[in-house]
């Protein structure tokens, strides 16, 4: 895998907290940020794949016997 360096500007108070988190996790700030960003990308990819699967399911809905027409009204269902 090829890597590329980036420059990141953070408020000093945020950077200080990130450094503390990195020390607690025994990882470098760079490693912590890389891991966090990789997780974010992985979650986004998973979301997109799940969305595509669900959209495919919705576009191929089986016929449930209504042939696309609804023979009842909301009032019929919620009759009082």
N, C-alpha and C positions, 0 to 999 in steps of 0.2 A: 504494500500500500504506500502510495506516495503522500508525503506530508508537505504542508506549506505553513509558514509562520504568518501570524497576523498581529496587528497592534490593536490593543483594546484600552480604552480610557474608561476608568470607573471613578466614582466619587471616593475620596480617601476613606471615609467611614465604611463604605461597602467593601472596599478592598481589604481593610483590616479584618472585617468579619469573615471574609472569604479565606483569608490566610489562617485564621483560627480554625475554621471548619476543615481546611486542608490538613493542618497539623493534627487535629483530632482523628482524621481518617488516615493519617500517615501516608499522605500523597502530596505531590506538588500542586501548586495552584494551577499550573498548566494542565496537569493530569486530571485534576478535579473538573476544570472547565471543559476539557475534551470529553470526559466521561458524561458530564451533564448534557452537553450538546449532542453527543452520539445517542443518548437515551431519548432526547427530544426528537431527533430525526427518526429513530426507530419507531416511536409512538405515532408520529405523523404518518409514516409509511404504513403501519398497521391499520391506522384509522382509514386511510385511503383504500386499502385493500378490502377492509370490512365494508366500507361504503359501496364499493363496486360490487361485492358479492350480494349485498342487500338490494341494490338497485336492479341487479340481474334477476333476483327472486321476484321483486315487485313487477318487473316487466313480463314475467312468465307465470302469472298467478293462475292457478288451475280454476276451471269453471266449477263453481259451487252450487250449480243448479239454477242460478238466476238468469243465465244467458245475458248478463250485463244489465238487466233491468231490475229495479227494486220495486216490489209489489206492495210495500208497506210504507207508512209514514211514521214520523217521529211520534206523533200522537198515538198511533196504534201501539207502539212499544211502551210508551209511558202513560198508558190509560189510567185514569184515576177513578 
